[in-house]
Amino acid sequence: MRGNLGKPQLAFQPFLVFGLLLCCLTAATADDVPPLLTLDQAIQIAITNNRSLKVASLDIEKSKWELASTKTHRFPSMNVAMFASGNLNSPAFTFKQGIFGSVGNQPVPSVTTNIPLSNGVTGTAFAQVAQPITQLWKIHLGIQESRLGVDYSSEQYRGKRQSVVSDVKQAYYAVLQTESSLDSANAQVKQYEETERISLQYVAQEVVLKSESLDVKAKLAQAKYQVIVLQNDLQTQKEHLNDLLARDLETDFRTEQVPPISLAETDLKLAQQKALAQRPEIREAAINVQKADYDRRIAKAAYIPDVSAAFHYFSPINTEILPQNVASAGVDLVWEPFEWGRRKDEVKEKGVILDQTQVQLKQAQSQVLLDVNKNYRKLTQSRAALAVAEAARDAANEKLKEVRDKFGQQAVLLRDVLQQQSAVAGADHDYEEALLSFWSAKADFEKAIGEE
């Protein structure tokens, strides 16, 4: 019984060891694979962490605080002023004998009397509280203009964010294209290695010349060199993308294929409507028109006199005869009745600026439509070029299979195989270039219509 119990345990141990080794190899393989970074994830990371975007978002905060500061002008203003001084001469009040009349037969004062204004250091204290009345309309216009400043900063942030998103897409597509090129280059290396193996056999059989085998080695060395170049390019491109994402440059990742083409790309009219509604440049130009209109209205409001309800308090310090506390309430009026036509000229100037901003708005709309149309045509052209390159690549690969099969049957020469492999490499390169051109055009078109 003991012997029978021991055999299953011994038989089970190899399976246990094999399972542990398999788990270790799987874990090691999983650790070697870099994490997947999708295009959407890259865009979200850039929007959250990009340094230039953070600077633009701080401009929004700054304009919001400026708006809050402008709103405080509606409330009463409080001013306190104090002046301390030492007299350079000896000012005094002189009351001549009998200036106040007489009491009985005695003059008041009985003799001429000098009373000094102060002894030593003197000064004045002044306080004022003023509630604007007629100025509230000007302040209201200023607040509305400040709100437009917040909107303008927001549109600038949107424009910067769209630029960052476009840069991230371009960098992501470049990494994706280089990874695809690297896969093709590795496949080329394997093909040349297989061709070299077969050529060495044929050399031994004296079927092909040794020089042809050396040509294969040269092609293989060139293919391996191309792999090294692509690996270096890929690392540089990944570092650039990591910099856009504001993370460690050495962060490794792998990309995924981009989603299919959206239907919006096929409708130019719809793209134009989206661009006119979404492009930050048009919104900024429209905000400038509104700001110019508020500037003109503020210039017209300068004709209104400044009237405020005010409270004044005055107190001399260290004086002998002046009243110590003087308080008064009333109305302050500040107005410049004659200013040589300055206000009228300023209103005309603001009107000209308003006309300029309206023309600039129309120009911005025209430029946006030109940009959309240009990128639409570029996208259409790059899509057609991609289809041509894809067909040429498929044809070259299929022909390579046929040539390799014939070479295995000794029906074609080795140089025919090498020529076709070179043709496949060229077709792959053209396809990768066309693919990158299409992705770049797609990113430019999405930016042109104001999408992220």
Stockholm file with secondary structure:
# STOCKHOLM 1.0

chainA/1-452         MRGNLGKPQLAFQPFLVFGLLLCCLTAATADDVPPLLTLDQAIQIAITNNRSLKVASLDIEKSKWELASTKTHRFPSMNVAMFASGNLNSPAFTFKQGIFGSVGNQPVPSVTTNIPLSNGVTGTAFAQVAQPITQLWKIHLGIQESRLGVDYSSEQYRGKRQSVVSDVKQAYYAVLQTESSLDSANAQVKQYEETERISLQYVAQEVVLKSESLDVKAKLAQAKYQVIVLQNDLQTQKEHLNDLLARDLETDFRTEQVPPISLAETDLKLAQQKALAQRPEIREAAINVQKADYDRRIAKAAYIPDVSAAFHYFSPINTEILPQNVASAGVDLVWEPFEWGRRKDEVKEKGVILDQTQVQLKQAQSQVLLDVNKNYRKLTQSRAALAVAEAARDAANEKLKEVRDKFGQQAVLLRDVLQQQSAVAGADHDYEEALLSFWSAKADFEKAIGEE
#=GR chainA/1-452 SS CHHHHHHHHHHHHHHHHHHHHHHHHHHHHHHHSCCBCCHHHHHHHHHHHCHHHHHHHHHHHHHHHHHHHHHGGGSCEEEEEEEEEECSSCCEEEECTTTTCEETTEESSSSCEEEESEEEEEEEEEEEEEEESTHHHHHHHHHHHHHHHHHHHHHHHHHHHHHHHHHHHHHHHHHHHHHHHHHHHHHHHHHHHHHHHHHHHHHHTTSSCHHHHHHHHHHHHHHHHHHHHHHHHHHHHHHHHHHHTTSCTTCCCBCCCCCCCCGGGGCHHHHHHHHHHHCHHHHHHHHHHHHHHHHHHHHHHTTSCEEEEEEEEEEEEEESSSCSCEEEEEEEEECCSCCTTHHHHHHHHHHHHHHHHHHHHHHHHHHHHHHHHHHHHHHHHHHHHHHHHHHHHHHHHHHHHHHHHHHHTTCSCHHHHHHHHHHHHHHHHHHHHHHHHHHHHHHHHHHHTTCC
#=GC SS_cons         CHHHHHHHHHHHHHHHHHHHHHHHHHHHHHHHSCCBCCHHHHHHHHHHHCHHHHHHHHHHHHHHHHHHHHHGGGSCEEEEEEEEEECSSCCEEEECTTTTCEETTEESSSSCEEEESEEEEEEEEEEEEEEESTHHHHHHHHHHHHHHHHHHHHHHHHHHHHHHHHHHHHHHHHHHHHHHHHHHHHHHHHHHHHHHHHHHHHHHTTSSCHHHHHHHHHHHHHHHHHHHHHHHHHHHHHHHHHHHTTSCTTCCCBCCCCCCCCGGGGCHHHHHHHHHHHCHHHHHHHHHHHHHHHHHHHHHHTTSCEEEEEEEEEEEEEESSSCSCEEEEEEEEECCSCCTTHHHHHHHHHHHHHHHHHHHHHHHHHHHHHHHHHHHHHHHHHHHHHHHHHHHHHHHHHHHHHHHHHHHTTCSCHHHHHHHHHHHHHHHHHHHHHHHHHHHHHHHHHHHTTCC
//
